Amino acid sequence: MNLQGVDEPALFRSIFAAYPDALLLVNGQGVIELANPAAEALLDYSAEQLVGLSVDALVPDSIRPRHAEYRAGYAKSPRPRPMGTDMELVAKRRDGSEVMVEISLSPLTSQGLPHVVVAIRGIGNYPRVKRALQRAHYAECVARMGRLAVDARDASLLLEQLPLQAMEALQVQVAVVFLLEPNQLEFRVAAGTGLLPSEAVGKRIPNRPDTPPGYVYEHARPVIVADYRRETRYAVPQAYLDAGLVSAMAVPLSDKGQVVGALAVRSTQPQRFGDDEVRFLESLANLLAATLQRVQSEESLHHAQRLESVGQLTGGIAHDFNNLLTVIQGNLQVLEELPAIEGDGFAQQLVGAAARASKRGAELTGKLLAFSRRQVLSPTRIDVPVLIDSLADMLRRTLDQRIRIEVHAPDDCPPCVADPGQLESALLNIAINARDAMPNGGTLSFSGQLCAALPMQLRGDFELHDRPDAYIAISVSDTGSGMSDTVKERAFEPFFTTKELGRGTGLGLSTVYGFVKQSHGAITLDSTVGQGTTVTLYIPRFAEAEQAAADAGASPGDIPPGLKVLLVEDEAEVRAVAMRFLATLGCEVTPCASAEQALPLLTQDAGYGLLLSDIALGPGMRGTELAREAQARLPQLAILLMSGFSAELLDTSQSAPLSWELLAKPYSREELAHALVTALQAAKG
């Protein structure tokens, strides 16, 4: 180049100094001999610090060995070359931080100089690079939260950390998690950072479309607010504006397709959020929802396991507990009839109170044993209005408050006869189905009344009585979505369900159907799409006269005088109560503490008419084994087995001959008498 009148060295120095990219003049040994101001700014060194510095100092430690090899290879065959256009390069600054760069190498060997001009361009501020870096930062944050979600057994840790991570990654001022309450009428602020006083942890926000989380719930999709001052889709709380918040983004928390909450962030900058931010927040929301669902599933499993443990524990102690109640109730009954206190009103009052308390203890044991559903079906008199009122009260406290519950059961409705626990469970099952059919609320109605005549579709059922007033009709109605004819036809089929996967087994109505049929009743279903469903149970009416006759038939007078009974009971006090009861019933009793003690007595000439044995007899032979051996030796011997553990009675009822009678502890003298008569009649038949 020949520029007349121009000082070329000065011109070149000016160009070198004014060049916008960082320029370094490096000698053959890799030492910097000259640097322009752009290099000082980019690399955070002064000119004096850069001159004399090896270029290796500008290379990150992790790739320095490879860089030395590359520089040696380049020195052997220098050529102009751009670097970083198709791969990521970083330069190390004086403070140890790194900056993304593109590098061009220009050897000066063609000019006879053993130097290389290194041009370095910082690209960290390029929009595409900034976006790529931001995406990488989001991905790293999601990965970090993913590891925490996997490791954390407590959802509260993730709830605490996730809003903080979202706020830092997005550089926003507020991050908050809303969770839908079970009543679905409001949200609870479950966690957050930078929270306003009106949205402190624990605060409730109405679930309405005009509230920020309610709008997300209503539309079940991400919502971006570019500027609160122009937002018209829902009412912006004044507290947001007072705090200087301008833009926002919220995504739903979903569990199996159902929105259960929202994750929201807010910024003081307008138009802060785009597609990358939405995807990032959705990833965090999915992690949180999955963790909450996992924790809930684990809690449900643990709850089921706890119930199973309670059932096992209860079953383990039930026999002993019911033995104690047998002793208490038996002695109280004997005490009540003693001449010494028969005329003492105060003593009779005390005995009566103790008897009632022991009866409540027996009822409590029965309820605990119901956990395992291994109760023997026990039909009894049921006051229908009382049952329905009790069930309705419970449902009012537990169902969505948008569901209104009505009860129509006149006080003069006659009683029915069924297993009370099973009937309540059946009605509850139907009510839960009705609730699911009314996701937005409605009316759930219970009614109970005497059925003058069975409906036409049931009159051909030969198992049902066709006489008037034989059944009590108990109906459960809803104003829900209703059923099509196809669904109605299959409603009682086992495993048939219209619910989504994982939300129903299809055994609900089929179980109700089986219970009603076992109770000698019937069931009907009426439904119209869009109008609702009514399920009606026809339960046999309790016959007072028949019950009185049955009670009379079980009176002690039906027990043959002098009946020889072989009594086998390992608990001494329970054995003593049974002996006193049998003695007052006119029986001749031979007591034994074990099956091994009783077996030698079972001879043809012993004259025993009945074996009364506990099922659980401690170590050694069980009562069921003794009964089989006894009946093998004496085929006409009546068998009456007793137990304080209902599961034993149920198992025995499924495997024992029909002639064996079973008696649950604790029992009264009248119940023992009834069981004796039944066992003797069964042995004759």
Secondary structure, DSSP 8 states (H G I E B T S, - for coil): ---TT--HHHHHHHHHHH-SSEEEEEETTSBEEEE-HHHHHHHT--HHHHTT-BGGGGS-GGGHHHHHHHHHHHHHS---EEESSSS-EEEE-TTS-EEEEEEEEEE-GGGT--EEEEEEEE-TTSHHHHHHHHHHHHHHHHHHHHHHHHH-SSHHHHHHHHHHHHHHHHT-SEEEEEEE-TTSSEEEEEEEES--GGG-TT-EEE--TTSHHHHHHHHTS-EEES-GGG--SS---HHHHHTT--EEEEEEEEETTEEEEEEEEEESSTT---HHHHHHHHHHHHHHHHHHHHHHHHHHHHHHHHHHHHHHHHHHHHHHHHHHHHHHHHHHHHHHT-HHHHT-HHHHHHHHHHHHHHHHHHHHHHHHHGGGT------EEE-HHHHHHHHHHHHHHHS-TTEEEEEE--TT---EEE-HHHHHHHHHHHHHHHHHT-TT-EEEEEEEEEESS--GGGTT-TTS--STT-EEEEEEEE-S----HHHHHHTTSTT---S-TTS--S-HHHHHHHHHHHTT-EEEEEEETTTEEEEEEEEEB--HHHHHHHHHHTSGGGS-TT-EEEEE-SSHHHHHHHHHHHHHTT-EEEEESSHHHHGGG--TTS---EEEEES--SSS--HHHHHHHHHHH-TT-EEEEEES-HHHHHHHHHHS-TT-EEEESS--HHHHHHHHHHHHHHHH-
